[in-house]
Amino acid sequence: MIKQNQHKYSISAMCKVLQLSRSTYYYEAKETKPDETLALAIIDIFHASRQNYGTRKIKVELKKEGLIASRR
């Protein structure tokens, strides 16, 4: 709606009428790319453990290899 009327009205005025902050209008979500090296390492660890390791043990193995898999 804002883009369609951009030639008639200012963006700040339209955002004010729509009760939308300008930063929200201009915000562009960052695309996250899957980390293929991490995915391959997880698959390798899982298969090396004869498909027994769960998420906790895989995380420990990744930490030993110097890879970070979670925020904690």
Contact map, one row per residue, 1 for C-alpha under 8 A:
111110000000000000000000000000000000000000000000000000000000000000000000
111111000010011000000000000000000000000000000000000000000000000000000000
111111000000000000000000000000000000000000000000000000000000000000000000
111111100000000000000000000000000000000000000000000000000000000000000000
111111111000000000000000000000000000000000000000000000000000000000000000
011111111110000000000000000000000000000000000000000000000000000000000000
000111111100000000000000000000000000000000000000000000000000000000000000
000011111100000000000000000000000000000000000000000000000000000000000000
000011111110110000000000000000000000000000000000000000000000000000000000
000001111111110000000000000000000000000000000000000000000000000000000000
010001001111111000000100000000000000000000000000000000000000000000000000
000000000111111100000100000000000000000000000000000000000000000000000000
000000001111111110000000000000000000000000000000000000000000000000000000
010000001111111111000000000000000000000000000000000000000000000000000000
010000000011111111111100100000000000000000000000000000000000000000000000
000000000001111111111000000000000000000000000000000000000000000000000000
000000000000111111110000000000000000000000000000000000000000000000000000
000000000000011111110000000000000000000000000000000000000000000000000000
000000000000001111111000000000000000000000000000000000000000000000000000
000000000000001111111101100000000000000000000000000000000000000000000000
000000000000001100111111100000000000000000000000000000000000000000000000
000000000011001000011111110000000000000000000000000000000000000000000000
000000000000000000001111111000000000000000000000000000000000000000000000
000000000000000000011111111000000000000000000000000000000000000000000000
000000000000001000011111111000000000000000000000000000000000000000000000
000000000000000000000111111100000000000000000000000000000000000000000000
000000000000000000000011111110000000000000000000000000000000000000000000
000000000000000000000000011111000000000000000000000000000000000000000000
000000000000000000000000001111100000000000000000000000000000000000000000
000000000000000000000000000111110000000000000000000000000000000000000000
000000000000000000000000000011111000000000000000000000000000000000000000
000000000000000000000000000001111100000000000000000000000000000000000000
000000000000000000000000000000111110000000000000000000000000000000000000
000000000000000000000000000000011111000000000000000000000000000000000000
000000000000000000000000000000001111111000000000000000000000000000000000
000000000000000000000000000000000111111100000000000000000000000000000000
000000000000000000000000000000000011111110000000000000000000000000000000
000000000000000000000000000000000011111111000000000000000000000000101000
000000000000000000000000000000000011111111100000000000000000000000000000
000000000000000000000000000000000001111111110000000000000000000000000000
000000000000000000000000000000000000111111111000000000000000010000000000
000000000000000000000000000000000000011111111100000000000100010000000000
000000000000000000000000000000000000001111111110000000000000000000000000
000000000000000000000000000000000000000111111111000000000000000000000000
000000000000000000000000000000000000000011111111100010000100100000000000
000000000000000000000000000000000000000001111111111111000100000000000000
000000000000000000000000000000000000000000111111111000000000000000000000
000000000000000000000000000000000000000000011111111000000000000000000000
000000000000000000000000000000000000000000001111111110000000000000000000
000000000000000000000000000000000000000000000111111110000000000000000000
000000000000000000000000000000000000000000000111111110000000000000000000
000000000000000000000000000000000000000000000100111111000000000000000000
000000000000000000000000000000000000000000001100111111111100000000000000
000000000000000000000000000000000000000000000100000111111100000000000000
000000000000000000000000000000000000000000000000000011111110000000000000
000000000000000000000000000000000000000000000000000011111111000000000000
000000000000000000000000000000000000000000000000000011111111100000000000
000000000000000000000000000000000000000001001100000011111111110000000000
000000000000000000000000000000000000000000000000000000111111111000011000
000000000000000000000000000000000000000000000000000000011111111100000000
000000000000000000000000000000000000000000001000000000001111111110000000
000000000000000000000000000000000000000011000000000000000111111111111000
000000000000000000000000000000000000000000000000000000000011111111111000
000000000000000000000000000000000000000000000000000000000001111111100000
000000000000000000000000000000000000000000000000000000000000111111100000
000000000000000000000000000000000000000000000000000000000000011111110000
000000000000000000000000000000000000010000000000000000000000011111111000
000000000000000000000000000000000000000000000000000000000010011001111110
000000000000000000000000000000000000010000000000000000000010011000111110
000000000000000000000000000000000000000000000000000000000000000000011111
000000000000000000000000000000000000000000000000000000000000000000011111
000000000000000000000000000000000000000000000000000000000000000000000111
